[in-house]
Amino acid sequence: MNTLVNQLTKWIDYLEEIQGVPHEEFFQPIAEGKWSKAAIITHIMFWDRFFFEERLPSMLDGGVLSGIDANQVEEMNKEAEAYAHSGVTLSEIIDAAILQRKQIVEQLQEQDLSKSFTIKDNQYTLESYVKGEVEHDIHHLKQLKKG
């Protein structure tokens, strides 16, 4: 498997680690004015779904993708937070997040990461996009592991 794509599995490793541990604190904010750990997990899950369903097919075809503005980002983040606190269990969240990430990894592992595509008149490669996803994971994993 591609080393970069393999880094996306660190998210799965973390989620599998926390399966079965007490989760009461996962629904409390990590700090004042911040999301809960459950909301952070659903945030990544929702972005993974967006990447897999809305972006990846066009990326693999070398397509031109529309940009996403701040309002769309904010809306998706609000939906993720609302879902995390909708009464769904953490186990359900974790299972869905693992499944979503595995779909991405499976789709990417045999791809040529130098494949290019365009977003808002800017050229990207799958490699550069996946690097951004890995950095996003690292940012949130630090938050999740802190508390």
Secondary structure, DSSP 8 states (H G I E B T S, - for coil): --HHHHHTHHHHHHHHHHTTS--GGGGSBSSTTS-BHHHHHHHHHHHHHHIIIIIHHHHHTT-EE----HHHHHHHHHHHHHHHTTT--HHHHHHHHHHHHHHHHHHHTTS-TT-EEEETTEEEEHHHHHHHHHHHHHHHHHHHHH-
